[in-house]
């Protein structure tokens, strides 16, 4: 029942580590007293809300970085063309911008920057990470 009620929220979190952590927490709910289960569910919902918030911030940072790299590539390409460094081909503005978008290689840069964009997460214990074969420095690679 719990999994069904939060499945869409859980799917919306783009980091596998965070999804797996919440799923593990749900699976580990003990058959204890009502009060204990209620406290565990409250904690799961709190963690899920935290991960959702952090994921939205991460998406915003990724978009900002993506646009900055694209803009830098446009500026650099135009600067190079003005100095006569490249043969100027006849390209309309939208083609030029599309070419710069692809050639800025933002996906590669963002993939390497992602570990630095993520917050250090005290919610996921180091013992949980170790039990899943993940060092804290590499938790993003998943």
C-alpha positions in Angstrom: 0.0 0.0 0.0 2.8 2.4 0.9 4.7 1.7 -2.4 1.6 2.4 -4.4 0.9 5.7 -2.7 4.3 7.1 -3.4 5.3 5.3 -6.6 4.9 8.3 -8.9 6.8 10.5 -6.5 9.6 7.9 -6.2 9.8 7.5 -10.0 10.2 11.3 -10.4 13.5 11.3 -8.4 16.2 10.9 -11.1 18.9 9.5 -8.9 18.9 5.7 -8.5 20.7 5.8 -5.2 17.9 8.0 -3.6 15.1 5.9 -5.1 16.8 2.7 -3.9 17.3 4.2 -0.4 13.6 5.1 0.0 12.5 1.7 -1.4 14.8 0.0 1.1 13.3 2.1 3.9 9.8 1.1 2.9 10.8 -2.6 2.7 12.3 -2.4 6.2 9.2 -1.2 8.0 8.8 -3.5 10.9 5.7 -5.2 12.0 5.6 -3.3 15.2 3.1 -1.2 17.0 0.9 1.2 15.2 2.8 4.2 16.7 6.2 2.8 15.6 4.9 2.2 12.1 3.4 5.6 12.0 6.8 7.1 13.0 8.6 5.1 10.3 6.1 6.2 7.7 6.5 9.9 8.7 10.3 9.5 8.5 10.0 8.0 5.0 7.7 10.8 3.8 10.1 13.4 5.3 13.1 11.8 3.5 11.1 11.5 0.2 10.2 15.2 0.4 13.8 16.1 1.1 15.0 14.1 -1.9 12.4 15.6 -4.2 13.4 19.1 -3.1 17.1 18.3 -3.6 16.4 16.7 -7.0 14.5 19.8 -8.2 17.5 22.0 -7.1 19.9 19.7 -8.9 17.8 19.8 -12.1 17.8 23.7 -12.0 21.6 23.7 -11.5 22.1 21.3 -14.4 19.9 23.5 -16.6 21.9 26.6 -15.7 25.2 24.9 -16.3 23.9 23.5 -19.6 22.9 27.0 -20.8 26.1 28.6 -19.6 28.2 26.1 -21.6 26.0 26.6 -24.7 26.3 30.4 -24.4 30.1 30.2 -23.9 30.4 28.0 -27.0 28.3 30.5 -29.1 30.5 33.4 -27.9 33.7 31.5 -28.5 32.6 30.3 -32.0 31.6 33.8 -33.0 34.8 35.3 -31.7 36.8 32.7 -33.6 34.8 33.4 -36.8 35.4 37.2 -36.5 39.1 36.6 -36.3 39.0 34.6 -39.4 40.0 31.4 -37.7 37.4 29.2 -39.3 35.8 29.2 -42.7 32.5 30.9 -42.4 29.8 28.7 -43.8 26.4 30.0 -44.6 24.2 29.0 -41.8 21.1 30.6 -40.5 20.9 31.6 -36.8 18.9 28.5 -35.7 21.3 26.1 -37.4 24.3 28.0 -35.9 22.8 27.8 -32.4 21.9 24.1 -32.9 25.5 23.4 -34.0 26.9 25.2 -30.9 24.5 23.3 -28.7 25.8 20.0 -29.9 29.4 21.0 -30.0 29.5 22.4 -26.5 29.5 18.8 -25.1 27.5 19.9 -22.1 26.4 16.3 -21.4 30.0 15.2 -20.9 30.8 18.2 -18.7 27.6 17.8 -16.6 28.3 14.1 -16.1 31.7 14.9 -14.6 30.4 17.9 -12.6 27.4 16.1 -11.1 29.2 14.8 -8.0 30.1 18.4 -7.1 26.6 19.7 -7.6 25.0 17.2 -5.2 24.7 18.0 -1.5 26.5 15.8 1.0 23.6 13.7 2.2 23.6 13.0 5.9 20.3 11.1 5.5 21.9 8.2 3.8 24.1 6.6 6.3 27.6 5.5 5.4 26.7 2.0 6.5 23.9 1.9 4.0 26.3 3.0 1.3 29.0 0.5 2.3 26.4 -2.3 2.4 25.6 -1.5 -1.3 29.3 -1.3 -2.3 29.2 2.5 -2.7 31.8 4.9 -1.3 30.5 8.4 -0.3 32.7 9.9 -3.0 31.1 7.7 -5.7 27.4 7.8 -4.6 26.5 9.8 -7.7 27.8 7.5 -10.3 24.7 5.4 -10.0 
